[in-house]
Amino acid sequence: MLLTMTDNELLRIKLIQDICDKRITGVEAARLLKLSPRQVYRLVKRFVELGAAGLVSLKRGQPGNHRHDEQLKLQALALLHQQYEDFGPTLAHEKLSELHDIHVSVETLRQWMIADGL
């Protein structure tokens, strides 16, 4: 499995490896990583069990927790195409909120409109 890691994750690997080799203590690593010592020891445990792959975020590639329902997005875009095609995101947001009881932020609506080519 090919891993892509951020700079912070690469720094974590180096520091966790230093803890395993007893070059630094967990408390020193916690201070450098701005984590609690307990969290650092949990990372050490995952590193020992799973190797470098254990330090990669488990949420990577997963959809966000605060995303809107796909059905809501499709309903909003359908209304935009039918009735509000020439509206900007702010006015479209107002109309969707007032008349159709669809409540999403202006920025979310703007991103949906850009992705849909409106």
N, C-alpha and C positions, 0 to 999 in steps of 0.2 A: 504494500500500500504506500503510495506516494504522499508524503506529508508536506503541506505548506505551512510555515510557521511565521508568526509575526516576530519583530525584533524583541518584544517583551517575552515571548515564549522561548526564544533562543537564549535570552539572559537567564530565564528560569532554569533551563536545562543546565547551563554552566554552573549556576549556583547550587542547584540540587546535586549535581555531580560532585561539586566541592564538598558538600555536606557528607555525601556517601564516602568520599575519600578522606574525611575528617580534616580537611584544610580550613574549614570555617565551621562555626556552630550554627545551629538552627536559628538562634536568636539574632545573630549577625545577619544571616540571610533574610530573616523576616524584616529587619530594619531596612535592608537594601531593596527588598521587593515591596516594601510598604504593606506587608501582610502581618497577621498575627502569627506568633510562633506555632500555635496549634495548626493553622492552615498550612504553614510550611511543612510541618511533619506529616500532614495528610498528603501533600504533594510528593514528599519523599516516599511515602508508602506506595502511592500510585506509580511513581517512577520505578521503584524496585519491582513491582508486580508487572507493569505493562511496558516499561521502557519509555522512550521519548514520546511515543504515541499517547501515553497516559497523561501528558501535560498539555496536550492540545485540548482546547475547549470542546466539551461534548455537545454544545449547542451549535457548533459550526455546521452550516448547511441546513439547519432546521428553520422552519418558518417562525416568525416572531409571535410572541404571545398576544400582542396588542393589535394584530392585524384585523381588518374588517372582514366580515363574511363575504365570500365571493358572490353570493346571490345579491347582496346589497349593492355591491359594486356594479354588477350587470344591470340591475334595476335602475340605478342612478345614470349609468351611461346610456341606457335605452331612452330614458326620459330626456337626457341632454340631446341625443340625436333627433328625437321626435319634436320637441318643443323649444329647446333652448340652445340650438346649435351655434347661434351667433353671439351667445353670452360669454362674458369672461368668467373666471372662476368665482369671483366675489359675488356677482349678481346671481350666477347659477346656484351658488351655495344658499343665498337668501331665498330663492324661489323653491329649491328642493326642501329647505327647512320649513318654510311657511305653508306651502301648498301640498307637499307630498310626504311630510313627516320623515324625511331622510336627513339624519344628522351626522355629518362628517365634517372635519375641519376644512377650511378653505384650501390649505396646503395639500391635504390628501386629495381633494377634488381636483386641484390643479395638476397634481402628478398623474392622476387617472386620465385627465383630459389630454395631457401631453402624450402619454403612452398610447392613447386611442386615436391620436391625430386630430383632435379638435382644436 
